Amino acid sequence: MTVKNKMRDEDFVVNIRPQIDRDLKWTGEVYISIMSSEDNPLDDDDYYGVLEFCRTMCATVPLMERDEDLRLRAVEEAKRNDEIPSPKGKVVDRHDNVVVLSFEADTDGNA
């Protein structure tokens, strides 16, 4: 997935960079950083409030390493929040300005 939207001045970005080995495989470790614009328009109270919120989010990573129950609950919450992609229709017929779509699996019952 690529970033489609440009950052806005008021945005805060939690950046996750995986640590990789010489074979370009993830070691399981990550570097986490919080980025914001130098032109952020928030006043100091709001800026540091949002920054503290971001820091708290980042702090869940080491907490999940130590607390398996927290990690499992977070994984379940993430699953509940996953967007379910809409099925894409396959064009099966066209008549002038009418397009007939099929949302059936392409396997036709064959695995």
URQUI-V403896 format. One line per field, one symbol per residue. psi: psi as a letter, one per 40 degrees, with the letter a starting at -180 (. if undefined). burial: + if it has 24 or more other ideal C-beta (glycine too) atoms within 12 Angstrom, else -. Layout:
psi: ???
burial: ???
This chain:
psi: hihdiiiideihhhhhhihiadefiheeiihhihiiidfheiidddddddddddddddedddddddgdddddddddddddehhhihhhihheihhbehhhiheiieefeh.
burial: -----------+++-------------------+-+-------------+-------+-----------------------------------------------------
